[in-house]
Amino acid sequence: KYREEYFMIVVKYTGGLGNQMFQYALSISLALHFPDEHIYADLSRYNFSKEHEGFAVDKYFQADIELPDKKTLKKLTPIKYFIDKIPLRTLKYKLPISKLDKLEEKLRSKEIGFITDYTSTLYNHDAFNLNYEMLNTWYFKGNWINPLYWQGYEEKVIHSFRFKEELLSNEDIRIVEEMRKTESVSIHIRRGDYVGKYGFDLCDNSYYEKALDKLFRIRGKKEMNIYIFAEEADMKVEFLQNRGEYFLISHPEKSGIDLWMMAQCRYNIITNSTFSYWSALLNSNKQKIVIAPLYAYRIKEIYRRLPVPENWIQIDNLKVNQEERKC
C-alpha cells in the first residue's frame, strides 16, 4: 500500500490534569493501534489559556510527549501559530480562546482528517478507522472520557502513568505509608470552578453521605481512615460531622500529588471529575472498591452518564439531590 512519508496523528490537549490524562491515554491507544506512526501532542492551547496548572502530564508523570514540527502546527492551528509569535503573554491570555478554536476549524485545510469524541463521554466508533490513502494528517480533538478507547490495553495505559515520587515531601511519604497499611478511603470533593455551575455541580453532601453509607455496609461497618482531598486546605466537611476523625489533604498548585495520593488508598469515593476518576483508575490495590456518581454533567436538560469500569459502584447523584430537596 502506498504511504505518504509524513503521515501523522496529532492529539489536541485541553483542560486540567484529569482531562489531559484521558487525552494521553487515547494517544497511547492510538500508538498501539498504529505502531508504525508517531503520535504528536498539540499543546498550543496552553499558550493562550490559563487552565488550572497548564499542561501538567509530564510535570507529574514520566510521560512520552512528542510535539509536531512548526510546519504541522501552522497547518493545524494557523491563527494560534502566528499570534503565538507575539511576545506579550498577558495579551495572549486575554484572547477568546473558544472563538479562536472555532475560527480555526473553519480555516483548517480539508486535507486534514478531523476526529472528535462526541460530547466527551460517548464513544466514537470511527476513532481508529483512519483512511491512510485519502489523508495523511489526522487531528483528534476532544476529552475522550470513556475507557472503551483503550479497551484491551488497560494495563499498558495504567502503567504508562509512572508518578515522579521525588515530588513528595517527607510528610507525604509518611501519609502514603499509613494509607497503604490501613483501611483507608479517599474522598475527592470538587469545589472551585464546579460550585454553582449548572452543568457540573452535581455532587453535594447527600451524594457523599450515600457513598459512605454504601462503603460501610460493604465493609461490614469496619472503621476506616478517611482522607478528604479538596482544593481548600481548611475546608469544613459537613457530611462527616458524626463520623469521627478525618484527615484533610491539599496541595495547592501541585494537584498531581493529590491525585496520586488518592490512588494509594484502599477505597475511593470520587466525584464527577476526571481528576478523581484517574485516582481510582491508578489504584492498584486488589481489594479496592470505587464508588462513583452515575452522572458526569448536563447540557440543558440532557444528562450524560459517567462511563466507568464494570466493577465500580455507581450512585444516582441526581436522585439523592432530589431527595435532599424534598426533606
C-alpha positions as CSV (number, residue, x, y, z in Angstrom):
1,K,0.0,0.0,0.0
2,Y,1.3,3.5,-0.9
3,R,2.2,5.5,2.2
4,E,2.9,9.2,2.5
5,E,6.2,9.6,4.3
6,Y,4.8,12.3,6.6
7,F,1.7,10.5,7.7
8,M,0.9,11.7,11.2
9,I,-1.6,11.7,14.1
10,V,-2.0,14.7,16.4
11,V,-4.0,14.8,19.6
12,K,-5.1,18.2,20.9
13,Y,-4.7,18.7,24.7
14,T,-7.1,20.9,26.6
15,G,-8.4,21.2,30.2
16,G,-6.8,20.3,33.5
17,L,-4.7,17.3,34.5
18,G,-7.6,14.8,34.6
19,N,-8.7,15.7,31.0
20,Q,-5.1,15.6,29.8
21,M,-4.7,12.1,31.2
22,F,-7.7,10.9,29.2
23,Q,-6.1,12.6,26.1
24,Y,-2.8,10.9,26.8
25,A,-4.5,7.6,27.3
26,L,-6.0,8.0,23.8
27,S,-2.6,8.7,22.5
28,I,-1.2,5.5,23.9
29,S,-4.1,3.5,22.4
30,L,-3.5,5.2,19.0
31,A,0.2,4.3,19.2
32,L,-0.8,0.7,19.8
33,H,-3.3,0.7,17.0
34,F,-0.9,2.3,14.6
35,P,2.6,1.1,15.7
36,D,4.3,2.5,12.6
37,E,3.3,6.1,13.3
38,H,4.4,8.8,15.7
39,I,1.6,10.3,17.9
40,Y,2.1,14.0,18.4
41,A,0.7,16.4,21.0
42,D,-0.8,19.8,20.2
43,L,-0.2,21.9,23.3
44,S,-0.8,25.3,21.7
45,R,-4.0,26.0,23.7
46,Y,-1.9,26.4,26.8
47,N,-0.1,29.4,25.3
48,F,-3.4,31.2,25.3
49,S,-5.3,29.9,28.3
50,K,-4.5,29.5,32.0
51,E,-6.3,26.2,32.5
52,H,-5.5,25.1,36.1
53,E,-1.8,24.4,36.1
54,G,-1.4,24.4,32.3
55,F,-0.1,21.3,30.6
56,A,0.9,19.0,33.6
57,V,1.0,15.4,32.5
58,D,4.8,15.5,32.2
59,K,5.1,17.5,35.4
60,Y,3.8,14.6,37.5
61,F,4.4,11.5,35.3
62,Q,7.2,10.2,33.2
63,A,5.2,10.7,30.0
64,D,6.5,10.4,26.5
65,I,5.2,13.6,24.8
66,E,6.3,14.4,21.2
67,L,5.4,17.8,19.7
68,P,4.8,18.3,15.9
69,D,7.1,20.5,13.9
70,K,6.3,24.1,13.1
71,K,5.1,23.2,9.6
72,T,2.4,20.9,11.0
73,L,1.4,23.4,13.7
74,K,1.0,26.0,11.1
75,K,-1.3,23.7,9.2
76,L,-3.4,22.6,12.2
77,T,-3.6,25.8,14.2
78,P,-2.9,28.6,11.7
79,I,-4.2,31.5,13.8
80,K,-2.5,30.4,17.1
81,Y,0.7,29.8,15.2
82,F,1.0,33.4,14.1
83,I,-0.4,35.0,17.2
84,D,2.0,33.0,19.3
85,K,4.8,35.0,17.9
86,I,3.6,38.0,19.9
87,P,6.0,38.3,22.9
88,L,3.4,39.6,25.3
89,R,1.9,36.5,27.0
90,T,-0.6,38.5,29.1
91,L,-2.1,39.8,25.9
92,K,-2.5,36.3,24.6
93,Y,-4.3,35.2,27.7
94,K,-6.9,37.8,27.1
95,L,-7.9,36.5,23.7
96,P,-11.2,34.5,23.5
97,I,-9.7,31.0,23.1
98,S,-13.0,29.3,22.3
99,K,-13.6,31.7,19.4
100,L,-10.1,31.1,18.1
101,D,-10.7,27.4,18.1
102,K,-14.0,27.7,16.2
103,L,-12.4,30.1,13.6
104,E,-9.5,27.7,13.1
105,E,-11.9,24.8,12.5
106,K,-13.3,26.8,9.6
107,L,-9.9,27.7,8.2
108,R,-8.3,24.3,8.6
109,S,-7.3,22.6,5.5
110,K,-9.7,19.9,4.1
111,E,-6.6,17.7,3.7
112,I,-6.7,17.1,7.5
113,G,-8.9,14.4,8.9
114,F,-10.8,15.7,12.0
115,I,-11.9,13.3,14.7
116,T,-14.0,14.3,17.7
117,D,-15.2,12.4,20.8
118,Y,-19.0,13.3,20.6
119,T,-19.7,15.3,23.8
120,S,-16.8,13.9,25.9
121,T,-18.3,10.7,27.4
122,L,-19.8,8.9,24.3
123,Y,-17.7,6.5,22.3
124,N,-16.8,7.4,18.7
125,H,-16.5,4.1,16.8
126,D,-14.6,5.9,14.0
127,A,-11.7,7.0,16.2
128,F,-9.5,4.2,15.0
129,N,-10.8,3.9,11.4
130,L,-8.3,6.2,9.7
131,N,-8.1,6.2,5.9
132,Y,-4.4,6.1,5.1
133,E,-4.9,6.6,1.4
134,M,-7.1,9.7,1.4
135,L,-5.5,11.8,4.1
136,N,-2.0,11.9,5.6
137,T,-2.7,14.0,8.7
138,W,-5.4,13.2,11.4
139,Y,-6.3,15.6,14.2
140,F,-8.0,14.4,17.3
141,K,-9.9,16.9,19.4
142,G,-11.9,16.1,22.5
143,N,-11.8,14.8,26.1
144,W,-12.2,11.1,25.3
145,I,-13.7,10.3,28.7
146,N,-14.5,6.7,28.0
147,P,-12.5,3.5,28.9
148,L,-13.6,1.9,25.6
149,Y,-10.9,3.9,23.9
150,W,-8.2,1.8,25.4
151,Q,-10.2,-1.5,25.8
152,G,-7.7,-4.4,25.7
153,Y,-4.8,-2.0,26.6
154,E,-5.9,-1.2,30.2
155,E,-2.7,-2.4,31.8
156,K,-0.4,-0.6,29.3
157,V,-2.3,2.6,29.8
158,I,-2.3,2.5,33.6
159,H,1.4,1.6,33.7
160,S,2.2,4.5,31.4
161,F,1.5,6.9,34.2
162,R,4.7,6.5,36.2
163,F,4.5,9.1,39.0
164,K,7.5,11.2,39.9
165,E,7.8,10.2,43.5
166,E,10.6,12.7,44.1
167,L,7.9,15.4,44.2
168,L,6.7,14.0,47.6
169,S,7.6,15.6,50.8
170,N,8.6,13.6,53.9
171,E,5.2,14.2,55.3
172,D,3.5,13.0,52.1
173,I,5.6,9.8,52.2
174,R,4.6,9.2,55.9
175,I,0.9,9.6,55.0
176,V,1.1,7.3,52.0
177,E,2.7,4.6,54.1
178,E,-0.2,4.9,56.5
179,M,-2.7,4.7,53.7
180,R,-1.2,1.5,52.4
181,K,-1.3,-0.2,55.8
182,T,-4.8,0.7,56.9
183,E,-8.4,0.5,55.8
184,S,-8.1,3.9,54.0
185,V,-10.6,5.6,51.9
186,S,-10.1,8.8,49.8
187,I,-12.9,11.2,49.2
188,H,-12.4,13.8,46.5
189,I,-14.5,16.9,46.8
190,R,-14.5,19.2,43.8
191,R,-15.5,22.7,44.6
192,G,-13.7,25.7,42.9
193,D,-15.0,26.0,39.3
194,Y,-17.8,23.5,39.9
195,V,-19.7,25.5,42.6
196,G,-22.9,26.9,41.2
197,K,-22.0,25.8,37.7
198,Y,-25.2,24.3,36.2
199,G,-23.6,21.7,34.1
200,F,-21.2,20.2,36.7
201,D,-22.3,21.0,40.2
202,L,-24.0,17.5,40.6
203,C,-22.4,16.0,43.8
204,D,-23.5,17.6,47.0
205,N,-23.4,16.4,50.6
206,S,-26.2,13.9,50.1
207,Y,-24.2,12.1,47.4
208,Y,-21.1,11.7,49.7
209,E,-23.3,10.5,52.6
210,K,-24.9,7.8,50.5
211,A,-21.5,6.8,49.1
212,L,-20.0,6.5,52.6
213,D,-23.0,4.5,53.9
214,K,-22.7,2.2,50.9
215,L,-19.0,1.6,51.6
216,F,-19.5,1.0,55.3
217,R,-22.2,-1.6,54.5
218,I,-19.9,-3.4,52.1
219,R,-17.1,-3.4,54.6
220,G,-19.3,-4.6,57.4
221,K,-19.2,-1.2,59.2
222,K,-15.5,-1.6,59.9
223,E,-13.7,1.6,60.9
224,M,-11.8,3.3,58.2
225,N,-9.2,6.1,57.9
226,I,-10.9,8.8,55.9
227,Y,-8.8,11.1,53.8
228,I,-10.5,14.2,52.3
229,F,-8.9,15.7,49.2
230,A,-10.1,19.2,48.2
231,E,-8.7,22.5,46.8
232,E,-9.2,24.3,50.1
233,A,-6.8,23.3,52.9
234,D,-9.1,24.5,55.7
235,M,-12.4,23.1,54.3
236,K,-15.2,22.1,56.6
237,V,-16.7,18.7,55.7
238,E,-20.3,18.8,56.9
239,F,-21.2,15.2,55.9
240,L,-18.6,13.8,58.3
241,Q,-19.7,15.6,61.4
242,N,-20.8,12.5,63.2
243,R,-18.4,10.0,61.6
244,G,-15.3,10.6,63.7
245,E,-11.9,11.9,62.7
246,Y,-10.8,12.5,59.2
247,F,-7.7,13.9,57.5
248,L,-7.8,16.8,55.1
249,I,-5.1,16.8,52.4
250,S,-4.5,19.6,49.8
251,H,-1.5,20.6,47.7
252,P,-2.3,24.0,46.1
253,E,-0.5,24.3,42.8
254,K,0.6,20.7,43.0
255,S,-2.6,18.9,42.3
256,G,-1.0,15.9,40.7
257,I,0.4,14.9,44.2
258,D,-3.2,14.8,45.5
259,L,-4.3,12.6,42.5
260,W,-1.5,10.1,43.1
261,M,-2.0,10.0,46.9
262,M,-5.7,9.3,46.4
263,A,-4.7,6.3,44.3
264,Q,-2.7,4.9,47.3
265,C,-5.9,4.5,49.4
266,R,-7.6,1.1,49.5
267,Y,-11.0,2.6,48.6
268,N,-12.0,5.6,46.6
269,I,-15.2,7.7,46.6
270,I,-14.9,10.0,43.6
271,T,-16.9,12.9,42.2
272,N,-17.9,13.7,38.7
273,S,-14.4,14.9,37.9
274,T,-11.9,13.4,35.5
275,F,-9.3,14.2,38.2
276,S,-10.7,11.9,40.8
277,Y,-11.6,9.3,38.1
278,W,-7.9,8.8,37.4
279,S,-7.1,8.4,41.0
280,A,-9.4,5.4,41.1
281,L,-8.0,4.0,37.8
282,L,-4.5,4.2,39.1
283,N,-5.4,2.5,42.4
284,S,-3.7,-0.9,42.1
285,N,-5.0,-2.4,45.3
286,K,-6.5,-5.8,44.6
287,Q,-9.2,-5.2,47.2
288,K,-10.1,-1.8,46.0
289,I,-13.7,-0.5,46.0
290,V,-14.6,2.5,43.9
291,I,-17.9,4.4,44.3
292,A,-18.7,6.9,41.6
293,P,-21.6,9.2,40.6
294,L,-23.9,8.0,37.9
295,Y,-24.0,11.3,36.0
296,A,-21.0,13.3,34.8
297,Y,-22.6,16.5,33.6
298,R,-25.6,18.0,32.0
299,I,-26.3,20.2,28.9
300,K,-29.6,22.0,29.3
301,E,-31.8,19.1,30.4
302,I,-29.7,16.3,28.9
303,Y,-27.7,14.3,31.5
304,R,-24.6,12.4,30.4
305,R,-23.7,9.3,32.3
306,L,-20.2,8.8,33.6
307,P,-18.8,5.7,31.8
308,V,-16.9,3.6,34.3
309,P,-15.3,0.1,34.5
310,E,-17.8,-2.7,35.3
311,N,-16.5,-3.4,38.8
312,W,-17.1,0.2,40.0
313,I,-20.3,1.0,42.0
314,Q,-22.3,4.0,40.9
315,I,-24.8,6.0,42.9
316,D,-27.5,8.1,41.2
317,N,-26.3,11.6,42.2
318,L,-29.4,13.2,40.8
319,K,-31.8,11.1,42.8
320,V,-30.0,11.8,46.1
321,N,-30.0,15.5,45.3
322,Q,-33.8,15.4,44.7
323,E,-34.4,13.5,48.0
324,E,-32.5,16.2,49.9
325,R,-34.5,19.0,48.3
326,K,-37.8,17.3,49.4
327,C,-36.7,17.0,53.1
